[in-house]
Amino acid sequence: MDDRDPKALKRTRGGRERLLNVAAELFNTNGLSATSLQMIADRLGVTKPALYHHFRSRDDIVRALMKPVVEDAGEATRRFDELPARDRPAAARTFYTDFVITHRQVIHMVFFDRKAMPGSLPDTVDTLADRVSQALAGSDDPRAVAAGFTLVYGIAALVARRPDLDDAEMRGLVTGIFETLTQLPG
């Protein structure tokens, strides 16, 4: 099948996933606001109307990319609430390590381009990031919460800037950051 065939995206089983992968790559490279449906279609080698088989708008693509991110973070923060306070930092470290690796394709968009997201997604992302930060902090002490916030955004920046690392290398790096910082004298 010719990948440049305008109907290839429609007929291909993995067409939706391919579209999402290309869109995520372009969003991370150019930013959400600067990436058009035409750019996505051009990168895929299809016509813009071929994209409409899967999504009606760029915002629908963003929502589709963000759905698993929001679901994973929402579920984790609900689990944190069920844990004793002393167990939350370790659970949050494990979760966040897995989270940034699982969602590394969209991490830049999630943390650094969210104001261009549609609807209430920016507020949802901010709320979830705050809740993960608080779980990492392990207390309501403002300095601890600030440290948790710094970890969430600092690790996200590292993941976004190092697409060259494979998952195992990234896991080792993030785990090492957590191990080092939790051993520092308080």
Disulfide bonds with the S-S distance in Angstrom:
none
